[in-house]
């Protein structure tokens, strides 16, 4: 083999070393003995071949395979502004197609994901957003119109602006699970005392199942839509906070 490749060079080197050993041994031992040693040296070269195989001799890998990453089946993480379009796609289907309105328009999604991304949570399946929550801080007992657009960094109340699940993933427990994880996470934030949200009448039982309590009608209306305000006492779970590994 004289193709000049690194593997050929290594094999030639080993072969030359083996022949030198053969000559050395034939000077001192019987020819038979030396032949056995040469054979053993050649066999060790052959057995070393798979490990010496250089990269350019391996079976070619298609560019697609080379770059493939395995996306996690399920991932929970805070959202960032790059997720804004996916968030808004879910909102568009969940709200705008139903009532013509939605809790957060695209610029507001970007606004909150810039100011307080740590108060958002996304659920991704194979890298695709399937459910999300966006929150910000608020500093009053009840929600007012200002709460729809402002983030009050010194507030101790998390205002949950929106929880939505992609249409094809609804009624599978995902909304409840995501909300539960979010509330667990809030317990680990020492400055958070409670979470509040407003929802339409028909969703009150859904939030009650997650531990929210009604506070009566909200002063906020959107067109013909009216809402019930609900709260969740994050701080009231001090015992759980101590025992939740925060
Ligand atoms: C509301 C929403 C977040 C619930 O998420 P989900 O993953 O579908 O809900 P889960 O599977 O965890 O829980 C199902 C329960 O939610 C409640 N629920 C969900 N959608 C409901 C609806 N349209 N009307 C009444 N109850 C509803 C029911 O109590 C249901 O329990 P049931 O199946 O025993 O009746 C989801 O349906 C959604 O994104 N809807 C559109 C957006 C929206 O309305 N968001 C809330 C804004 S406040």
py3Dmol code that shows the C-alpha trace and the ligand (Angstrom):
import py3Dmol

protein = """\
ATOM      1  CA  UNK A   1       0.000   0.000   0.000  1.00  0.00           C
ATOM      2  CA  UNK A   2       1.607   3.275  -1.069  1.00  0.00           C
ATOM      3  CA  UNK A   3      -1.211   5.767  -1.254  1.00  0.00           C
ATOM      4  CA  UNK A   4       0.431   8.156   1.245  1.00  0.00           C
ATOM      5  CA  UNK A   5      -2.578   8.132   3.602  1.00  0.00           C
ATOM      6  CA  UNK A   6      -1.939   8.339   7.361  1.00  0.00           C
ATOM      7  CA  UNK A   7      -3.162   4.777   7.872  1.00  0.00           C
ATOM      8  CA  UNK A   8      -0.762   3.440   5.206  1.00  0.00           C
ATOM      9  CA  UNK A   9       2.097   5.317   6.833  1.00  0.00           C
ATOM     10  CA  UNK A  10       1.288   3.792  10.227  1.00  0.00           C
ATOM     11  CA  UNK A  11       0.931   0.286   8.759  1.00  0.00           C
ATOM     12  CA  UNK A  12       4.221   0.619   6.863  1.00  0.00           C
ATOM     13  CA  UNK A  13       5.925   1.790  10.030  1.00  0.00           C
ATOM     14  CA  UNK A  14       4.594  -1.198  12.023  1.00  0.00           C
ATOM     15  CA  UNK A  15       5.554  -3.565   9.203  1.00  0.00           C
ATOM     16  CA  UNK A  16       9.101  -2.169   9.070  1.00  0.00           C
ATOM     17  CA  UNK A  17       9.385  -2.512  12.856  1.00  0.00           C
ATOM     18  CA  UNK A  18       8.215  -6.117  12.606  1.00  0.00           C
ATOM     19  CA  UNK A  19      10.791  -6.879   9.861  1.00  0.00           C
ATOM     20  CA  UNK A  20      13.557  -5.306  11.981  1.00  0.00           C
ATOM     21  CA  UNK A  21      12.440  -7.488  14.898  1.00  0.00           C
ATOM     22  CA  UNK A  22      12.539 -10.485  12.535  1.00  0.00           C
ATOM     23  CA  UNK A  23      16.137  -9.679  11.452  1.00  0.00           C
ATOM     24  CA  UNK A  24      17.142  -9.044  15.069  1.00  0.00           C
ATOM     25  CA  UNK A  25      15.635 -12.332  16.171  1.00  0.00           C
ATOM     26  CA  UNK A  26      17.073 -14.372  13.291  1.00  0.00           C
ATOM     27  CA  UNK A  27      20.503 -13.192  14.387  1.00  0.00           C
ATOM     28  CA  UNK A  28      19.918 -14.569  17.896  1.00  0.00           C
ATOM     29  CA  UNK A  29      17.195 -17.262  17.604  1.00  0.00           C
ATOM     30  CA  UNK A  30      16.104 -19.919  15.217  1.00  0.00           C
ATOM     31  CA  UNK A  31      14.380 -18.889  11.958  1.00  0.00           C
ATOM     32  CA  UNK A  32      11.186 -20.718  13.078  1.00  0.00           C
ATOM     33  CA  UNK A  33      11.017 -18.676  16.247  1.00  0.00           C
ATOM     34  CA  UNK A  34      11.500 -15.421  14.370  1.00  0.00           C
ATOM     35  CA  UNK A  35       8.772 -16.368  11.827  1.00  0.00           C
ATOM     36  CA  UNK A  36       6.311 -16.886  14.682  1.00  0.00           C
ATOM     37  CA  UNK A  37       7.144 -13.470  16.107  1.00  0.00           C
ATOM     38  CA  UNK A  38       6.696 -11.816  12.691  1.00  0.00           C
ATOM     39  CA  UNK A  39       3.317 -13.561  12.282  1.00  0.00           C
ATOM     40  CA  UNK A  40       2.235 -12.326  15.709  1.00  0.00           C
ATOM     41  CA  UNK A  41       3.319  -8.775  14.796  1.00  0.00           C
ATOM     42  CA  UNK A  42       1.346  -8.918  11.513  1.00  0.00           C
ATOM     43  CA  UNK A  43      -1.741 -10.180  13.362  1.00  0.00           C
ATOM     44  CA  UNK A  44      -1.529  -7.315  15.830  1.00  0.00           C
ATOM     45  CA  UNK A  45      -1.400  -4.910  12.852  1.00  0.00           C
ATOM     46  CA  UNK A  46      -4.548  -6.503  11.384  1.00  0.00           C
ATOM     47  CA  UNK A  47      -6.383  -6.406  14.722  1.00  0.00           C
ATOM     48  CA  UNK A  48      -5.450  -2.751  15.091  1.00  0.00           C
ATOM     49  CA  UNK A  49      -7.023  -1.865  11.729  1.00  0.00           C
ATOM     50  CA  UNK A  50     -10.527  -0.956  12.922  1.00  0.00           C
ATOM     51  CA  UNK A  51      -9.067   1.538  15.379  1.00  0.00           C
ATOM     52  CA  UNK A  52      -6.655   2.985  12.849  1.00  0.00           C
ATOM     53  CA  UNK A  53      -9.357   3.559  10.298  1.00  0.00           C
ATOM     54  CA  UNK A  54      -9.097   7.270   9.488  1.00  0.00           C
ATOM     55  CA  UNK A  55     -12.145   9.520   9.277  1.00  0.00           C
ATOM     56  CA  UNK A  56     -11.931   9.847   5.468  1.00  0.00           C
ATOM     57  CA  UNK A  57     -12.161   6.046   5.073  1.00  0.00           C
ATOM     58  CA  UNK A  58     -15.393   5.737   7.061  1.00  0.00           C
ATOM     59  CA  UNK A  59     -18.711   5.375   5.293  1.00  0.00           C
ATOM     60  CA  UNK A  60     -19.830   8.820   4.124  1.00  0.00           C
ATOM     61  CA  UNK A  61     -22.448  10.507   6.363  1.00  0.00           C
ATOM     62  CA  UNK A  62     -25.184  12.408   4.602  1.00  0.00           C
ATOM     63  CA  UNK A  63     -25.279  16.125   5.487  1.00  0.00           C
ATOM     64  CA  UNK A  64     -28.783  15.649   6.903  1.00  0.00           C
ATOM     65  CA  UNK A  65     -27.625  12.957   9.321  1.00  0.00           C
ATOM     66  CA  UNK A  66     -24.499  14.863  10.261  1.00  0.00           C
ATOM     67  CA  UNK A  67     -26.454  17.872  11.479  1.00  0.00           C
ATOM     68  CA  UNK A  68     -29.374  16.065  13.082  1.00  0.00           C
ATOM     69  CA  UNK A  69     -29.996  16.937  16.732  1.00  0.00           C
ATOM     70  CA  UNK A  70     -32.335  14.947  18.894  1.00  0.00           C
ATOM     71  CA  UNK A  71     -35.056  17.265  20.159  1.00  0.00           C
ATOM     72  CA  UNK A  72     -36.370  16.455  23.627  1.00  0.00           C
ATOM     73  CA  UNK A  73     -39.844  14.891  23.680  1.00  0.00           C
ATOM     74  CA  UNK A  74     -40.991  17.352  26.347  1.00  0.00           C
ATOM     75  CA  UNK A  75     -39.276  20.479  27.524  1.00  0.00           C
ATOM     76  CA  UNK A  76     -40.386  23.242  29.896  1.00  0.00           C
ATOM     77  CA  UNK A  77     -38.559  26.540  29.797  1.00  0.00           C
ATOM     78  CA  UNK A  78     -39.002  30.298  30.028  1.00  0.00           C
ATOM     79  CA  UNK A  79     -39.918  31.940  26.754  1.00  0.00           C
ATOM     80  CA  UNK A  80     -37.903  34.598  24.966  1.00  0.00           C
ATOM     81  CA  UNK A  81     -38.685  37.073  22.195  1.00  0.00           C
ATOM     82  CA  UNK A  82     -37.801  34.449  19.572  1.00  0.00           C
ATOM     83  CA  UNK A  83     -40.824  32.439  20.765  1.00  0.00           C
ATOM     84  CA  UNK A  84     -43.187  35.410  20.304  1.00  0.00           C
ATOM     85  CA  UNK A  85     -44.453  34.313  16.873  1.00  0.00           C
ATOM     86  CA  UNK A  86     -45.252  30.778  18.083  1.00  0.00           C
ATOM     87  CA  UNK A  87     -47.030  32.254  21.101  1.00  0.00           C
ATOM     88  CA  UNK A  88     -49.073  34.544  18.934  1.00  0.00           C
ATOM     89  CA  UNK A  89     -50.005  31.737  16.513  1.00  0.00           C
ATOM     90  CA  UNK A  90     -51.578  29.829  19.404  1.00  0.00           C
ATOM     91  CA  UNK A  91     -53.298  32.982  20.660  1.00  0.00           C
ATOM     92  CA  UNK A  92     -54.631  33.785  17.197  1.00  0.00           C
ATOM     93  CA  UNK A  93     -56.369  30.431  16.973  1.00  0.00           C
ATOM     94  CA  UNK A  94     -57.464  30.287  20.637  1.00  0.00           C
ATOM     95  CA  UNK A  95     -58.839  33.809  21.006  1.00  0.00           C
ATOM     96  CA  UNK A  96     -58.889  35.970  17.880  1.00  0.00           C
ATOM     97  CA  UNK A  97     -60.681  33.363  15.781  1.00  0.00           C
ATOM     98  CA  UNK A  98     -63.269  33.038  18.571  1.00  0.00           C
ATOM     99  CA  UNK A  99     -63.879  36.607  19.776  1.00  0.00           C
ATOM    100  CA  UNK A 100     -61.721  38.824  17.554  1.00  0.00           C
ATOM    101  CA  UNK A 101     -59.697  39.776  20.657  1.00  0.00           C
ATOM    102  CA  UNK A 102     -56.756  38.243  22.459  1.00  0.00           C
ATOM    103  CA  UNK A 103     -55.105  38.877  25.840  1.00  0.00           C
ATOM    104  CA  UNK A 104     -51.766  39.957  24.338  1.00  0.00           C
ATOM    105  CA  UNK A 105     -51.059  41.260  20.853  1.00  0.00           C
ATOM    106  CA  UNK A 106     -47.745  40.376  19.235  1.00  0.00           C
ATOM    107  CA  UNK A 107     -45.996  43.579  20.347  1.00  0.00           C
ATOM    108  CA  UNK A 108     -47.261  43.031  23.904  1.00  0.00           C
ATOM    109  CA  UNK A 109     -46.008  39.448  23.872  1.00  0.00           C
ATOM    110  CA  UNK A 110     -42.573  40.766  22.839  1.00  0.00           C
ATOM    111  CA  UNK A 111     -42.835  43.527  25.466  1.00  0.00           C
ATOM    112  CA  UNK A 112     -43.397  41.131  28.383  1.00  0.00           C
ATOM    113  CA  UNK A 113     -40.923  38.535  27.101  1.00  0.00           C
ATOM    114  CA  UNK A 114     -38.320  41.307  27.044  1.00  0.00           C
ATOM    115  CA  UNK A 115     -39.160  42.781  30.462  1.00  0.00           C
ATOM    116  CA  UNK A 116     -39.839  39.636  32.498  1.00  0.00           C
ATOM    117  CA  UNK A 117     -39.136  36.419  30.554  1.00  0.00           C
ATOM    118  CA  UNK A 118     -38.658  34.638  33.912  1.00  0.00           C
ATOM    119  CA  UNK A 119     -42.419  34.975  34.507  1.00  0.00           C
ATOM    120  CA  UNK A 120     -43.249  32.982  31.389  1.00  0.00           C
ATOM    121  CA  UNK A 121     -43.259  29.246  30.888  1.00  0.00           C
ATOM    122  CA  UNK A 122     -43.485  27.295  27.655  1.00  0.00           C
ATOM    123  CA  UNK A 123     -44.142  23.617  27.054  1.00  0.00           C
ATOM    124  CA  UNK A 124     -42.387  22.287  23.978  1.00  0.00           C
ATOM    125  CA  UNK A 125     -42.927  18.908  22.330  1.00  0.00           C
ATOM    126  CA  UNK A 126     -40.113  17.960  19.928  1.00  0.00           C
ATOM    127  CA  UNK A 127     -39.141  21.616  19.883  1.00  0.00           C
ATOM    128  CA  UNK A 128     -42.636  22.857  19.044  1.00  0.00           C
ATOM    129  CA  UNK A 129     -44.504  25.170  21.434  1.00  0.00           C
ATOM    130  CA  UNK A 130     -47.720  23.449  22.553  1.00  0.00           C
ATOM    131  CA  UNK A 131     -48.732  25.494  25.613  1.00  0.00           C
ATOM    132  CA  UNK A 132     -47.574  28.604  27.422  1.00  0.00           C
ATOM    133  CA  UNK A 133     -48.136  31.060  30.237  1.00  0.00           C
ATOM    134  CA  UNK A 134     -47.080  34.703  30.211  1.00  0.00           C
ATOM    135  CA  UNK A 135     -47.028  36.714  33.418  1.00  0.00           C
ATOM    136  CA  UNK A 136     -45.729  40.024  34.742  1.00  0.00           C
ATOM    137  CA  UNK A 137     -45.579  41.729  38.134  1.00  0.00           C
ATOM    138  CA  UNK A 138     -48.390  43.854  39.490  1.00  0.00           C
ATOM    139  CA  UNK A 139     -48.507  45.984  42.653  1.00  0.00           C
ATOM    140  CA  UNK A 140     -52.179  46.370  43.587  1.00  0.00           C
ATOM    141  CA  UNK A 141     -54.865  44.187  45.142  1.00  0.00           C
ATOM    142  CA  UNK A 142     -57.104  44.211  42.100  1.00  0.00           C
ATOM    143  CA  UNK A 143     -56.351  44.351  38.385  1.00  0.00           C
ATOM    144  CA  UNK A 144     -56.946  47.614  36.548  1.00  0.00           C
ATOM    145  CA  UNK A 145     -56.611  48.455  32.848  1.00  0.00           C
ATOM    146  CA  UNK A 146     -52.973  49.412  33.456  1.00  0.00           C
ATOM    147  CA  UNK A 147     -52.247  45.827  34.471  1.00  0.00           C
ATOM    148  CA  UNK A 148     -52.896  44.745  30.882  1.00  0.00           C
ATOM    149  CA  UNK A 149     -49.819  46.543  29.590  1.00  0.00           C
ATOM    150  CA  UNK A 150     -47.518  47.245  32.549  1.00  0.00           C
ATOM    151  CA  UNK A 151     -44.883  45.273  34.393  1.00  0.00           C
ATOM    152  CA  UNK A 152     -44.283  46.610  37.924  1.00  0.00           C
ATOM    153  CA  UNK A 153     -40.834  45.305  38.877  1.00  0.00           C
ATOM    154  CA  UNK A 154     -41.407  45.937  42.600  1.00  0.00           C
ATOM    155  CA  UNK A 155     -44.809  44.281  42.696  1.00  0.00           C
ATOM    156  CA  UNK A 156     -45.383  41.095  44.652  1.00  0.00           C
ATOM    157  CA  UNK A 157     -48.332  39.828  42.622  1.00  0.00           C
ATOM    158  CA  UNK A 158     -47.866  37.837  39.441  1.00  0.00           C
ATOM    159  CA  UNK A 159     -50.493  38.785  36.899  1.00  0.00           C
ATOM    160  CA  UNK A 160     -51.057  35.805  34.602  1.00  0.00           C
ATOM    161  CA  UNK A 161     -51.977  37.497  31.333  1.00  0.00           C
ATOM    162  CA  UNK A 162     -52.577  34.346  29.364  1.00  0.00           C
ATOM    163  CA  UNK A 163     -52.562  30.577  29.556  1.00  0.00           C
ATOM    164  CA  UNK A 164     -53.246  28.813  26.294  1.00  0.00           C
ATOM    165  CA  UNK A 165     -52.806  25.332  24.885  1.00  0.00           C
ATOM    166  CA  UNK A 166     -52.441  24.614  21.177  1.00  0.00           C
ATOM    167  CA  UNK A 167     -55.746  23.404  19.748  1.00  0.00           C
ATOM    168  CA  UNK A 168     -54.533  19.867  18.965  1.00  0.00           C
ATOM    169  CA  UNK A 169     -53.223  19.357  22.514  1.00  0.00           C
ATOM    170  CA  UNK A 170     -56.264  20.460  24.520  1.00  0.00           C
ATOM    171  CA  UNK A 171     -58.260  18.272  26.891  1.00  0.00           C
ATOM    172  CA  UNK A 172     -55.165  16.175  27.608  1.00  0.00           C
ATOM    173  CA  UNK A 173     -54.337  17.695  30.971  1.00  0.00           C
ATOM    174  CA  UNK A 174     -51.625  19.951  29.557  1.00  0.00           C
ATOM    175  CA  UNK A 175     -53.214  23.238  30.652  1.00  0.00           C
ATOM    176  CA  UNK A 176     -53.575  21.984  34.248  1.00  0.00           C
ATOM    177  CA  UNK A 177     -50.076  20.499  34.329  1.00  0.00           C
ATOM    178  CA  UNK A 178     -48.445  23.638  32.937  1.00  0.00           C
ATOM    179  CA  UNK A 179     -50.326  25.811  35.427  1.00  0.00           C
ATOM    180  CA  UNK A 180     -49.316  23.514  38.281  1.00  0.00           C
ATOM    181  CA  UNK A 181     -45.647  23.675  37.254  1.00  0.00           C
ATOM    182  CA  UNK A 182     -45.847  27.438  36.949  1.00  0.00           C
ATOM    183  CA  UNK A 183     -47.329  27.820  40.433  1.00  0.00           C
ATOM    184  CA  UNK A 184     -44.652  25.480  41.832  1.00  0.00           C
ATOM    185  CA  UNK A 185     -42.046  27.672  40.201  1.00  0.00           C
ATOM    186  CA  UNK A 186     -43.587  30.862  41.640  1.00  0.00           C
ATOM    187  CA  UNK A 187     -43.244  29.385  45.110  1.00  0.00           C
ATOM    188  CA  UNK A 188     -39.499  29.450  44.579  1.00  0.00           C
ATOM    189  CA  UNK A 189     -39.486  33.207  43.891  1.00  0.00           C
ATOM    190  CA  UNK A 190     -39.209  34.868  47.321  1.00  0.00           C
ATOM    191  CA  UNK A 191     -40.746  38.173  46.167  1.00  0.00           C
ATOM    192  CA  UNK A 192     -43.997  36.600  44.919  1.00  0.00           C
ATOM    193  CA  UNK A 193     -46.965  36.581  47.328  1.00  0.00           C
ATOM    194  CA  UNK A 194     -49.834  35.678  45.038  1.00  0.00           C
ATOM    195  CA  UNK A 195     -50.894  35.118  41.451  1.00  0.00           C
ATOM    196  CA  UNK A 196     -53.961  36.734  39.875  1.00  0.00           C
ATOM    197  CA  UNK A 197     -55.801  36.364  36.600  1.00  0.00           C
ATOM    198  CA  UNK A 198     -59.100  37.187  35.017  1.00  0.00           C
ATOM    199  CA  UNK A 199     -61.133  34.696  33.064  1.00  0.00           C
ATOM    200  CA  UNK A 200     -64.563  34.259  31.585  1.00  0.00           C
ATOM    201  CA  UNK A 201     -67.243  32.607  33.736  1.00  0.00           C
ATOM    202  CA  UNK A 202     -67.017  29.236  32.045  1.00  0.00           C
ATOM    203  CA  UNK A 203     -63.346  28.784  33.017  1.00  0.00           C
ATOM    204  CA  UNK A 204     -63.831  29.472  36.745  1.00  0.00           C
ATOM    205  CA  UNK A 205     -64.105  25.721  37.579  1.00  0.00           C
ATOM    206  CA  UNK A 206     -60.902  25.018  35.628  1.00  0.00           C
ATOM    207  CA  UNK A 207     -58.907  27.501  37.730  1.00  0.00           C
ATOM    208  CA  UNK A 208     -60.649  26.459  40.963  1.00  0.00           C
ATOM    209  CA  UNK A 209     -59.385  22.920  40.363  1.00  0.00           C
ATOM    210  CA  UNK A 210     -55.850  24.371  40.383  1.00  0.00           C
ATOM    211  CA  UNK A 211     -56.391  26.159  43.705  1.00  0.00           C
ATOM    212  CA  UNK A 212     -57.509  29.629  42.528  1.00  0.00           C
ATOM    213  CA  UNK A 213     -60.217  31.449  44.448  1.00  0.00           C
ATOM    214  CA  UNK A 214     -62.764  33.884  43.027  1.00  0.00           C
ATOM    215  CA  UNK A 215     -62.505  37.605  43.875  1.00  0.00           C
ATOM    216  CA  UNK A 216     -65.663  38.682  42.079  1.00  0.00           C
ATOM    217  CA  UNK A 217     -66.180  40.486  38.785  1.00  0.00           C
ATOM    218  CA  UNK A 218     -63.224  42.351  37.299  1.00  0.00           C
ATOM    219  CA  UNK A 219     -63.508  46.055  36.531  1.00  0.00           C
ATOM    220  CA  UNK A 220     -61.830  45.288  33.188  1.00  0.00           C
ATOM    221  CA  UNK A 221     -64.007  44.608  30.171  1.00  0.00           C
ATOM    222  CA  UNK A 222     -62.927  43.958  26.596  1.00  0.00           C
ATOM    223  CA  UNK A 223     -65.718  44.857  24.179  1.00  0.00           C
ATOM    224  CA  UNK A 224     -68.710  42.786  25.263  1.00  0.00           C
ATOM    225  CA  UNK A 225     -66.544  40.409  27.324  1.00  0.00           C
ATOM    226  CA  UNK A 226     -66.669  40.491  31.135  1.00  0.00           C
ATOM    227  CA  UNK A 227     -64.382  38.610  33.487  1.00  0.00           C
ATOM    228  CA  UNK A 228     -64.094  37.097  36.945  1.00  0.00           C
ATOM    229  CA  UNK A 229     -60.925  37.893  38.846  1.00  0.00           C
ATOM    230  CA  UNK A 230     -59.222  34.981  40.593  1.00  0.00           C
ATOM    231  CA  UNK A 231     -56.211  34.711  42.860  1.00  0.00           C
ATOM    232  CA  UNK A 232     -53.849  32.042  44.108  1.00  0.00           C
ATOM    233  CA  UNK A 233     -52.088  32.554  47.470  1.00  0.00           C
ATOM    234  CA  UNK A 234     -48.481  31.700  46.626  1.00  0.00           C
ATOM    235  CA  UNK A 235     -47.192  33.018  49.957  1.00  0.00           C
ATOM    236  CA  UNK A 236     -49.803  31.048  51.890  1.00  0.00           C
ATOM    237  CA  UNK A 237     -47.879  27.954  50.840  1.00  0.00           C
ATOM    238  CA  UNK A 238     -44.837  28.802  52.981  1.00  0.00           C
ATOM    239  CA  UNK A 239     -44.683  25.234  54.278  1.00  0.00           C
ATOM    240  CA  UNK A 240     -44.666  23.851  50.747  1.00  0.00           C
ATOM    241  CA  UNK A 241     -42.101  26.454  49.716  1.00  0.00           C
ATOM    242  CA  UNK A 242     -39.814  25.241  52.529  1.00  0.00           C
ATOM    243  CA  UNK A 243     -40.283  21.659  51.398  1.00  0.00           C
ATOM    244  CA  UNK A 244     -40.222  22.106  47.639  1.00  0.00           C
ATOM    245  CA  UNK A 245     -36.441  22.159  47.239  1.00  0.00           C
ATOM    246  CA  UNK A 246     -36.304  25.822  46.156  1.00  0.00           C
TER     247      UNK A 246
END
"""
ligand_1 = """\
48
LIG
C -58.464 26.632 28.859
C -57.269 25.797 28.445
C -55.988 26.517 28.807
C -57.334 24.466 29.231
O -56.251 23.667 28.868
P -56.457 22.118 28.545
O -55.137 21.502 28.402
O -57.401 21.969 27.417
O -57.214 21.664 29.878
P -56.962 20.345 30.720
O -56.978 19.168 29.817
O -55.827 20.517 31.634
O -58.233 20.371 31.637
C -59.489 20.127 31.074
C -60.489 20.864 31.923
O -60.440 22.248 31.629
C -61.739 22.805 31.649
N -61.958 23.397 30.333
C -61.089 23.447 29.304
N -61.616 24.111 28.280
C -62.821 24.495 28.659
C -63.867 25.238 28.032
N -63.737 25.726 26.795
N -65.003 25.424 28.729
C -65.145 24.968 29.969
N -64.197 24.250 30.601
C -63.063 24.033 29.955
C -62.676 21.711 31.985
O -62.855 21.783 33.393
C -61.903 20.448 31.651
O -62.219 19.414 32.483
P -63.220 18.268 31.964
O -62.564 17.692 30.756
O -63.279 17.347 33.114
O -64.493 18.968 31.672
C -57.289 25.436 26.942
O -58.486 24.791 26.655
C -57.123 26.655 26.039
O -56.024 26.997 25.681
N -58.256 27.259 25.642
C -58.227 28.407 24.754
C -57.566 29.576 25.419
C -58.211 29.983 26.736
O -59.423 30.078 26.853
N -57.335 30.239 27.740
C -57.750 30.685 29.049
C -57.640 32.176 29.129
S -58.105 32.717 30.748
"""
view = py3Dmol.view(width=600, height=400)
view.addModel(protein, "pdb")
view.setStyle({"model": 0}, {"cartoon": {"style": "trace"}})
view.addModel(ligand_1, "xyz")
view.setStyle({"model": 1}, {"stick": {}})
view.zoomTo()
view.show()
